[in-house]
Amino acid sequence: MIKIAYIGGARRCGTTLLGRVLGQQKGFCFVGELGMIWREGFIENRSCGCGKPFRDCDFWKEVVVAAFGRPTASDIAAISDLSNHVDRLRFLFKNDFRFASRRHLERVSQYRSILSSLYRALALISGQQLIVDSTKLPSRALLLDRVSGLDVRTIHLVRDSRAVAFSWRRAKLRPQLSVWGSALEWNAVNIAWEYSRHLMKNYLRLNYEGFIQNPSASLKTMSSFLDEAINENFATPEEMHFDVQHTISGNPIRFKTGMVQLRLDDEWSHALPSSDRMITVAATFPLMLRYGYFRRTMSSQ
């Protein structure tokens, strides 16, 4: 049985950072947003977390051979096309067997077989007992949750919608979303997770802010949930040493090595315009309340 820690949530919610922290644990292998491997890895040949282009990274070369032999460009194009038909948020309800057509179920079965080969190869080549995947989408989590031979533990990471809205405004980040776009996406992804959590075997919700402010407590919670020993590995309560990790896609923090500070990015609390803040709160208030942000909302007005 191959164990997977699957980290999900809306974009800009800190999944890459959490994945990196878990990836530093003995027996854990963080691979980034593995769902992007077909496009950003095989097709676009973007950089691995080690800094090398995907097709030049020795780790991924070995994984690909172990999983698929020597696939041709047409093989990868076919897998990528298959992924586009099943591994997307819009197919969430179809991936729940109650709403699927026979044709879709055939595609799901085929894609699950591909995923099984890929994760088995990752476990074999990395030599680690747990694979950490930060692909984010609940649709993929449901696909994995029903693959024979995989023990999937899903961590739903939630971040304050105002912080997410502000993150999208930063000029250095591309692409950008409007405040309305950010709120709608945050709602859509988290509502999808609320639906999906009841269909999953193992589910844990974790607040990003709580993780950053008290990583020790969060790691203890995740250790119990994953049923794996987790050492804190902090040089100080706010710093951790990051080694090179072979990751696909994600926040640029995946390229950082050496000592990295874990600190709460709360610049939004004074830099997010009040109009944008009100729009975000108005649009996301029900889930903010559910996730414990109501008190913060009232105190920040």
C-alpha positions in Angstrom: 0.0 0.0 0.0 1.4 3.4 -1.1 0.5 6.3 1.3 -0.3 9.7 -0.2 -0.7 13.0 1.7 -2.8 15.0 -0.7 -2.9 18.8 0.0 -5.8 20.7 -1.4 -7.3 24.1 -1.4 -7.7 27.3 -3.4 -4.8 28.9 -5.2 -2.6 31.2 -3.1 -3.5 29.3 0.1 0.0 28.0 1.1 -0.1 24.4 -0.2 3.5 24.6 -1.6 4.9 25.7 1.8 3.0 23.0 3.7 4.2 20.5 1.1 7.8 21.6 1.5 7.6 21.3 5.3 6.1 17.8 5.1 8.7 16.9 2.4 11.5 17.5 4.9 10.2 14.6 7.1 12.1 11.3 7.0 10.3 8.9 4.7 8.3 11.7 3.0 8.7 12.8 -0.7 7.2 16.1 -1.8 6.5 16.2 -5.6 4.6 19.5 -5.9 1.5 19.8 -8.0 1.7 16.4 -9.7 -1.5 17.0 -11.6 0.5 19.6 -13.7 3.1 17.0 -14.8 1.6 16.4 -18.3 1.5 20.1 -19.4 4.2 21.8 -17.3 6.5 18.9 -17.2 6.3 16.8 -20.3 4.9 19.3 -22.8 6.3 22.7 -21.6 9.5 21.3 -19.9 9.3 23.8 -17.1 11.8 23.7 -14.2 11.8 21.0 -11.6 12.2 22.3 -8.0 15.9 21.2 -8.3 16.3 24.0 -11.0 16.8 21.7 -14.0 14.2 21.5 -16.8 11.8 18.6 -16.2 13.2 16.5 -19.0 16.8 17.0 -17.8 16.1 16.0 -14.2 17.5 12.6 -13.4 14.9 12.0 -10.7 12.0 12.5 -13.1 13.7 10.6 -15.9 13.9 7.5 -13.6 10.3 8.0 -12.5 9.0 8.2 -16.1 10.8 5.1 -17.2 9.6 3.2 -14.1 6.0 4.3 -14.7 5.6 4.3 -18.5 8.8 3.0 -20.1 9.8 5.5 -22.8 6.6 7.3 -23.8 6.4 9.1 -27.1 5.1 12.7 -27.6 1.9 11.2 -28.9 1.6 9.0 -25.8 1.9 12.1 -23.5 -0.5 14.1 -25.6 -3.1 11.3 -25.3 -2.6 11.2 -21.5 -2.8 15.0 -21.3 -6.0 14.9 -23.3 -7.4 12.2 -21.0 -6.5 14.3 -18.0 -8.3 17.2 -19.4 -11.5 15.1 -19.6 -11.5 13.8 -16.0 -9.0 15.6 -13.8 -10.6 19.0 -13.6 -12.9 20.7 -11.0 -15.8 20.9 -13.5 -15.8 17.1 -13.6 -16.2 16.7 -9.8 -19.8 15.5 -10.0 -19.1 13.2 -12.9 -16.3 11.6 -11.0 -18.8 10.7 -8.3 -20.2 7.5 -9.8 -23.8 8.5 -9.2 -23.6 11.2 -12.0 -21.2 9.5 -14.5 -21.9 8.3 -18.0 -20.4 4.9 -19.1 -18.0 6.8 -21.4 -16.8 9.0 -18.6 -16.4 6.0 -16.3 -14.2 4.3 -18.9 -12.0 7.4 -19.0 -11.8 7.6 -15.2 -10.8 3.9 -15.0 -8.1 4.4 -17.6 -6.8 7.5 -15.9 -6.7 5.9 -12.5 -4.6 3.1 -14.0 -2.1 5.8 -15.2 -2.1 7.5 -11.8 -1.5 4.2 -10.1 1.6 3.6 -12.3 2.9 7.1 -11.6 2.6 7.0 -7.8 4.1 3.5 -7.7 7.0 4.7 -9.7 7.4 7.7 -7.4 7.5 5.4 -4.3 10.0 3.1 -6.0 12.4 5.7 -7.2 12.3 8.0 -4.2 12.5 5.1 -1.8 10.1 6.9 0.6 7.0 5.6 2.3 4.8 8.6 1.7 4.2 10.8 -1.3 3.1 14.4 -0.7 1.1 15.9 -3.6 -0.2 19.5 -3.5 -2.3 19.4 -6.7 -5.1 21.2 -4.8 -8.2 20.1 -6.6 -10.8 17.9 -4.8 -11.7 16.3 -8.2 -8.2 14.7 -8.3 -8.4 13.7 -4.6 -11.6 11.7 -5.4 -9.9 10.1 -8.3 -7.0 9.0 -6.1 -9.2 8.0 -3.2 -10.6 5.1 -5.2 -7.4 3.8 -6.8 -6.6 0.3 -5.5 -3.3 0.1 -3.6 -3.2 3.8 -2.6 -3.9 5.0 0.9 -4.9 8.6 0.4 -4.9 11.1 3.3 -6.4 14.4 2.3 -5.5 17.7 3.9 -7.7 20.6 3.0 -5.8 23.8 3.6 -7.8 26.9 4.1 -6.6 30.5 4.1 -8.4 33.7 4.9 -10.1 34.9 1.7 -8.9 38.5 2.2 -5.2 37.3 2.3 -5.8 35.3 -0.9 -7.4 38.3 -2.6 -4.4 40.5 -1.7 -2.0 37.8 -2.9 -3.6 38.0 -6.3 -3.2 41.8 -6.4 0.6 41.6 -6.1 2.2 42.7 -9.4 4.9 40.1 -9.2 2.5 37.3 -9.4 1.0 36.1 -12.7 -1.7 35.4 -13.6 -3.8 37.9 -11.6 -7.4 37.7 -10.6 -9.7 40.6 -9.8 -11.1 40.8 -6.3 -14.4 39.4 -7.5 -12.6 36.6 -9.4 -10.5 35.8 -6.4 -13.6 35.6 -4.1 -15.5 33.5 -6.6 -12.7 31.0 -7.1 -12.1 30.8 -3.3 -15.8 30.0 -2.8 -16.0 27.5 -5.7 -13.0 25.5 -4.6 -13.9 25.4 -1.0 -17.5 24.6 -1.7 -16.3 21.7 -3.9 -14.1 20.5 -1.0 -17.1 20.7 1.4 -19.0 18.4 -1.0 -16.1 16.1 -1.6 -15.0 15.6 2.0 -18.0 13.4 2.7 -17.0 11.0 -0.1 -13.4 10.6 1.1 -12.0 8.0 3.4 -9.6 10.3 5.2 -10.0 14.0 5.4 -8.5 16.8 7.6 -9.1 20.5 7.4 -6.2 22.8 8.4 -6.1 26.6 8.6 -3.0 28.1 7.0 -2.8 30.8 9.7 -2.9 28.3 12.5 -0.2 26.2 10.8 2.1 29.3 10.4 1.5 30.6 13.9 1.8 27.3 15.7 3.5 24.8 13.3 4.4 22.4 16.1 0.7 21.9 17.0 -0.3 21.5 13.4 2.5 19.0 12.7 1.3 16.9 15.7 -2.2 17.0 14.3 -1.0 15.9 10.9 1.2 13.2 12.4 -1.8 11.6 14.0 -3.9 12.0 10.9 -1.2 10.5 8.6 -0.3 7.9 11.1 3.3 8.7 10.6 6.0 10.0 12.9 6.8 13.7 12.2 9.7 15.6 13.7 9.5 19.3 13.9 13.0 19.9 12.3 12.9 23.6 13.2 16.2 25.4 13.7 14.2 28.0 15.6 10.4 28.1 16.2 10.1 30.1 12.9 12.8 28.7 10.7 13.3 25.4 8.9 16.1 24.1 6.6 14.8 23.1 3.2 16.8 20.6 1.0 16.4 20.4 -2.7 13.0 18.8 -3.6 11.9 17.5 -7.0 8.7 19.3 -7.5 6.3 20.1 -10.3 4.7 23.6 -10.5 3.6 25.6 -7.4 4.8 28.8 -5.6 8.4 30.0 -6.3 9.2 29.0 -2.7 9.7 25.5 -4.1 13.1 26.6 -5.4 14.4 27.9 -2.1 17.0 25.9 -0.2 18.7 26.5 3.1 17.0 28.3 6.0 13.5 29.5 5.3 11.4 31.6 7.6 7.8 30.5 8.4 6.0 33.7 9.1 2.4 34.8 8.7 2.0 37.0 5.7 -0.6 39.5 7.0 0.3 42.5 4.8 -3.3 42.4 3.6 -4.5 43.6 7.0 -3.2 47.1 6.3 -2.6 47.1 2.5 -5.8 45.6 1.1 -8.1 48.5 0.1 -11.2 48.7 2.3 -13.4 48.4 -0.8 -11.7 45.2 -1.8 -11.9 43.9 1.7 -15.7 44.6 1.9 -16.3 42.9 -1.4 -14.3 39.8 -0.4 -16.0 39.5 3.0 -19.5 40.0 1.4 -18.8 37.3 -1.2 -17.2 34.8 1.1 -18.7 35.4 4.5 -20.6 32.1 4.9 -17.4 30.0 4.5 -15.3 32.5 6.4 -17.7 32.0 9.3 -17.4 28.2 8.9 -13.6 28.3 8.8 -13.3 30.5 11.9 -12.5 33.9 10.3 -15.5 35.8 11.5 -13.8 37.0 14.7 -10.8 38.2 12.6 -13.2 39.9 10.2 -15.0 41.8 13.0 -11.8 42.8 14.7 -10.1 44.1 11.6 -12.9 46.6 10.6 
